[in-house]
Amino acid sequence: MSKNLVYFFDVWKHLEVKMSNGEWNQVTCAGFRSYAGDRRVNSEHYDGPILYKDTNFLYEGPLNGKLIQLKDGEDVSHLRKIRKNSRFAYSNEWA
């Protein structure tokens, strides 16, 4: 687990994710940054990057409504590691 995780939102705000049943559930900042689905901050749509849980590796896969995690021993050499000043241009990331 990285001790220097980056966050592109204010962690103290009201963070919610949309569940498969259509309901919005409040989550922690760790779950919010790694959820591949609809997200909102203080009831406003959030379009930021999705990061694998407990890492700064960018998830660039489909939005599946699940928490995105790396499997033990998974090869990460093909993944893009990001910093706070990284720029994004994918449909599942911030504009």
mmCIF file of the C-alpha atoms, coordinates in Angstrom:
data_MODEL
# 
_entry.id   MODEL 
# 
loop_
_atom_site.group_PDB 
_atom_site.id 
_atom_site.type_symbol 
_atom_site.label_atom_id 
_atom_site.label_alt_id 
_atom_site.label_comp_id 
_atom_site.label_asym_id 
_atom_site.label_entity_id 
_atom_site.label_seq_id 
_atom_site.pdbx_PDB_ins_code 
_atom_site.Cartn_x 
_atom_site.Cartn_y 
_atom_site.Cartn_z 
_atom_site.occupancy 
_atom_site.B_iso_or_equiv 
_atom_site.pdbx_formal_charge 
_atom_site.auth_seq_id 
_atom_site.auth_comp_id 
_atom_site.auth_asym_id 
_atom_site.auth_atom_id 
_atom_site.pdbx_PDB_model_num 
ATOM 1  C CA . MET A 1 1  ? 0.000   0.000   0.000   1.00 0.00 ? 1  MET A CA 1 
ATOM 2  C CA . SER A 1 2  ? 1.347   3.398   -0.972  1.00 0.00 ? 2  SER A CA 1 
ATOM 3  C CA . LYS A 1 3  ? 1.557   6.012   1.736   1.00 0.00 ? 3  LYS A CA 1 
ATOM 4  C CA . ASN A 1 4  ? 1.417   8.849   -0.813  1.00 0.00 ? 4  ASN A CA 1 
ATOM 5  C CA . LEU A 1 5  ? -1.927  8.267   -2.498  1.00 0.00 ? 5  LEU A CA 1 
ATOM 6  C CA . VAL A 1 6  ? -3.165  11.081  -4.709  1.00 0.00 ? 6  VAL A CA 1 
ATOM 7  C CA . TYR A 1 7  ? -6.711  12.400  -4.521  1.00 0.00 ? 7  TYR A CA 1 
ATOM 8  C CA . PHE A 1 8  ? -8.313  14.615  -7.172  1.00 0.00 ? 8  PHE A CA 1 
ATOM 9  C CA . PHE A 1 9  ? -11.228 15.574  -4.929  1.00 0.00 ? 9  PHE A CA 1 
ATOM 10 C CA . ASP A 1 10 ? -11.641 16.939  -1.420  1.00 0.00 ? 10 ASP A CA 1 
ATOM 11 C CA . VAL A 1 11 ? -11.670 13.887  0.845   1.00 0.00 ? 11 VAL A CA 1 
ATOM 12 C CA . TRP A 1 12 ? -13.756 15.655  3.493   1.00 0.00 ? 12 TRP A CA 1 
ATOM 13 C CA . LYS A 1 13 ? -16.743 16.204  1.191   1.00 0.00 ? 13 LYS A CA 1 
ATOM 14 C CA . HIS A 1 14 ? -19.824 13.954  0.890   1.00 0.00 ? 14 HIS A CA 1 
ATOM 15 C CA . LEU A 1 15 ? -18.685 11.147  -1.456  1.00 0.00 ? 15 LEU A CA 1 
ATOM 16 C CA . GLU A 1 16 ? -21.205 8.790   -3.048  1.00 0.00 ? 16 GLU A CA 1 
ATOM 17 C CA . VAL A 1 17 ? -21.253 6.001   -5.629  1.00 0.00 ? 17 VAL A CA 1 
ATOM 18 C CA . LYS A 1 18 ? -24.235 4.670   -7.559  1.00 0.00 ? 18 LYS A CA 1 
ATOM 19 C CA . MET A 1 19 ? -24.934 1.026   -6.803  1.00 0.00 ? 19 MET A CA 1 
ATOM 20 C CA . SER A 1 20 ? -26.328 -1.512  -9.282  1.00 0.00 ? 20 SER A CA 1 
ATOM 21 C CA . ASN A 1 21 ? -29.797 -1.097  -7.751  1.00 0.00 ? 21 ASN A CA 1 
ATOM 22 C CA . GLY A 1 22 ? -29.729 2.623   -8.654  1.00 0.00 ? 22 GLY A CA 1 
ATOM 23 C CA . GLU A 1 23 ? -29.287 3.903   -5.102  1.00 0.00 ? 23 GLU A CA 1 
ATOM 24 C CA . TRP A 1 24 ? -26.509 6.272   -4.082  1.00 0.00 ? 24 TRP A CA 1 
ATOM 25 C CA . ASN A 1 25 ? -24.371 5.096   -1.141  1.00 0.00 ? 25 ASN A CA 1 
ATOM 26 C CA . GLN A 1 26 ? -21.902 7.149   0.850   1.00 0.00 ? 26 GLN A CA 1 
ATOM 27 C CA . VAL A 1 27 ? -18.352 5.737   0.753   1.00 0.00 ? 27 VAL A CA 1 
ATOM 28 C CA . THR A 1 28 ? -14.899 6.494   2.094   1.00 0.00 ? 28 THR A CA 1 
ATOM 29 C CA . CYS A 1 29 ? -12.381 8.397   0.000   1.00 0.00 ? 29 CYS A CA 1 
ATOM 30 C CA . ALA A 1 30 ? -10.465 5.134   -0.629  1.00 0.00 ? 30 ALA A CA 1 
ATOM 31 C CA . GLY A 1 31 ? -13.537 3.424   -2.071  1.00 0.00 ? 31 GLY A CA 1 
ATOM 32 C CA . PHE A 1 32 ? -14.559 6.516   -4.031  1.00 0.00 ? 32 PHE A CA 1 
ATOM 33 C CA . ARG A 1 33 ? -11.254 6.861   -5.912  1.00 0.00 ? 33 ARG A CA 1 
ATOM 34 C CA . SER A 1 34 ? -11.359 3.180   -6.945  1.00 0.00 ? 34 SER A CA 1 
ATOM 35 C CA . TYR A 1 35 ? -15.010 2.813   -7.974  1.00 0.00 ? 35 TYR A CA 1 
ATOM 36 C CA . ALA A 1 36 ? -15.607 2.230   -11.693 1.00 0.00 ? 36 ALA A CA 1 
ATOM 37 C CA . GLY A 1 37 ? -19.081 3.671   -11.983 1.00 0.00 ? 37 GLY A CA 1 
ATOM 38 C CA . ASP A 1 38 ? -21.130 6.808   -11.410 1.00 0.00 ? 38 ASP A CA 1 
ATOM 39 C CA . ARG A 1 39 ? -19.699 8.948   -8.610  1.00 0.00 ? 39 ARG A CA 1 
ATOM 40 C CA . ARG A 1 40 ? -20.687 12.261  -7.107  1.00 0.00 ? 40 ARG A CA 1 
ATOM 41 C CA . VAL A 1 41 ? -19.241 14.751  -4.649  1.00 0.00 ? 41 VAL A CA 1 
ATOM 42 C CA . ASN A 1 42 ? -21.702 16.815  -2.600  1.00 0.00 ? 42 ASN A CA 1 
ATOM 43 C CA . SER A 1 43 ? -24.490 15.590  -4.934  1.00 0.00 ? 43 SER A CA 1 
ATOM 44 C CA . GLU A 1 44 ? -22.685 16.825  -8.081  1.00 0.00 ? 44 GLU A CA 1 
ATOM 45 C CA . HIS A 1 45 ? -21.454 14.422  -10.778 1.00 0.00 ? 45 HIS A CA 1 
ATOM 46 C CA . TYR A 1 46 ? -17.722 13.633  -10.533 1.00 0.00 ? 46 TYR A CA 1 
ATOM 47 C CA . ASP A 1 47 ? -15.726 12.795  -13.656 1.00 0.00 ? 47 ASP A CA 1 
ATOM 48 C CA . GLY A 1 48 ? -12.260 12.215  -12.197 1.00 0.00 ? 48 GLY A CA 1 
ATOM 49 C CA . PRO A 1 49 ? -9.710  9.453   -12.727 1.00 0.00 ? 49 PRO A CA 1 
ATOM 50 C CA . ILE A 1 50 ? -10.273 5.933   -11.420 1.00 0.00 ? 50 ILE A CA 1 
ATOM 51 C CA . LEU A 1 51 ? -7.313  4.431   -9.583  1.00 0.00 ? 51 LEU A CA 1 
ATOM 52 C CA . TYR A 1 52 ? -6.695  0.858   -8.506  1.00 0.00 ? 52 TYR A CA 1 
ATOM 53 C CA . LYS A 1 53 ? -7.407  0.457   -4.783  1.00 0.00 ? 53 LYS A CA 1 
ATOM 54 C CA . ASP A 1 54 ? -4.513  1.511   -2.531  1.00 0.00 ? 54 ASP A CA 1 
ATOM 55 C CA . THR A 1 55 ? -2.278  2.475   -5.488  1.00 0.00 ? 55 THR A CA 1 
ATOM 56 C CA . ASN A 1 56 ? -1.621  5.402   -7.809  1.00 0.00 ? 56 ASN A CA 1 
ATOM 57 C CA . PHE A 1 57 ? -2.026  3.224   -10.911 1.00 0.00 ? 57 PHE A CA 1 
ATOM 58 C CA . LEU A 1 58 ? -4.639  4.479   -13.356 1.00 0.00 ? 58 LEU A CA 1 
ATOM 59 C CA . TYR A 1 59 ? -7.527  2.177   -14.286 1.00 0.00 ? 59 TYR A CA 1 
ATOM 60 C CA . GLU A 1 60 ? -8.407  2.573   -17.968 1.00 0.00 ? 60 GLU A CA 1 
ATOM 61 C CA . GLY A 1 61 ? -10.954 -0.199  -18.357 1.00 0.00 ? 61 GLY A CA 1 
ATOM 62 C CA . PRO A 1 62 ? -14.727 -0.176  -18.677 1.00 0.00 ? 62 PRO A CA 1 
ATOM 63 C CA . LEU A 1 63 ? -17.098 1.247   -16.103 1.00 0.00 ? 63 LEU A CA 1 
ATOM 64 C CA . ASN A 1 64 ? -18.524 -1.853  -14.427 1.00 0.00 ? 64 ASN A CA 1 
ATOM 65 C CA . GLY A 1 65 ? -19.935 -0.563  -11.125 1.00 0.00 ? 65 GLY A CA 1 
ATOM 66 C CA . LYS A 1 66 ? -17.294 -2.336  -9.053  1.00 0.00 ? 66 LYS A CA 1 
ATOM 67 C CA . LEU A 1 67 ? -14.389 -1.475  -6.797  1.00 0.00 ? 67 LEU A CA 1 
ATOM 68 C CA . ILE A 1 68 ? -11.206 -1.866  -8.883  1.00 0.00 ? 68 ILE A CA 1 
ATOM 69 C CA . GLN A 1 69 ? -8.348  -3.792  -7.268  1.00 0.00 ? 69 GLN A CA 1 
ATOM 70 C CA . LEU A 1 70 ? -5.121  -5.390  -8.419  1.00 0.00 ? 70 LEU A CA 1 
ATOM 71 C CA . LYS A 1 71 ? -4.772  -9.131  -7.884  1.00 0.00 ? 71 LYS A CA 1 
ATOM 72 C CA . ASP A 1 72 ? -1.823  -10.374 -5.842  1.00 0.00 ? 72 ASP A CA 1 
ATOM 73 C CA . GLY A 1 73 ? 1.196   -10.748 -8.102  1.00 0.00 ? 73 GLY A CA 1 
ATOM 74 C CA . GLU A 1 74 ? -0.468  -9.008  -11.062 1.00 0.00 ? 74 GLU A CA 1 
ATOM 75 C CA . ASP A 1 75 ? 1.959   -7.478  -13.582 1.00 0.00 ? 75 ASP A CA 1 
ATOM 76 C CA . VAL A 1 76 ? 1.764   -3.681  -13.265 1.00 0.00 ? 76 VAL A CA 1 
ATOM 77 C CA . SER A 1 77 ? 4.455   -2.827  -15.817 1.00 0.00 ? 77 SER A CA 1 
ATOM 78 C CA . HIS A 1 78 ? 1.806   -1.868  -18.409 1.00 0.00 ? 78 HIS A CA 1 
ATOM 79 C CA . LEU A 1 79 ? -0.128  0.403   -16.010 1.00 0.00 ? 79 LEU A CA 1 
ATOM 80 C CA . ARG A 1 80 ? 0.332   4.163   -15.898 1.00 0.00 ? 80 ARG A CA 1 
ATOM 81 C CA . LYS A 1 81 ? 1.325   5.537   -12.505 1.00 0.00 ? 81 LYS A CA 1 
ATOM 82 C CA . ILE A 1 82 ? 0.037   9.051   -11.904 1.00 0.00 ? 82 ILE A CA 1 
ATOM 83 C CA . ARG A 1 83 ? 0.898   12.055  -9.802  1.00 0.00 ? 83 ARG A CA 1 
ATOM 84 C CA . LYS A 1 84 ? -1.254  14.933  -8.630  1.00 0.00 ? 84 LYS A CA 1 
ATOM 85 C CA . ASN A 1 85 ? -0.306  17.025  -11.709 1.00 0.00 ? 85 ASN A CA 1 
ATOM 86 C CA . SER A 1 86 ? -1.080  14.285  -14.295 1.00 0.00 ? 86 SER A CA 1 
ATOM 87 C CA . ARG A 1 87 ? -3.328  15.188  -17.258 1.00 0.00 ? 87 ARG A CA 1 
ATOM 88 C CA . PHE A 1 88 ? -6.080  12.903  -18.517 1.00 0.00 ? 88 PHE A CA 1 
ATOM 89 C CA . ALA A 1 89 ? -7.964  12.368  -21.779 1.00 0.00 ? 89 ALA A CA 1 
ATOM 90 C CA . TYR A 1 90 ? -10.035 9.196   -21.454 1.00 0.00 ? 90 TYR A CA 1 
ATOM 91 C CA . SER A 1 91 ? -13.824 8.876   -21.301 1.00 0.00 ? 91 SER A CA 1 
ATOM 92 C CA . ASN A 1 92 ? -13.796 7.444   -17.772 1.00 0.00 ? 92 ASN A CA 1 
ATOM 93 C CA . GLU A 1 93 ? -11.646 10.266  -16.439 1.00 0.00 ? 93 GLU A CA 1 
ATOM 94 C CA . TRP A 1 94 ? -12.069 13.909  -15.641 1.00 0.00 ? 94 TRP A CA 1 
ATOM 95 C CA . ALA A 1 95 ? -12.393 16.482  -18.426 1.00 0.00 ? 95 ALA A CA 1 
# 
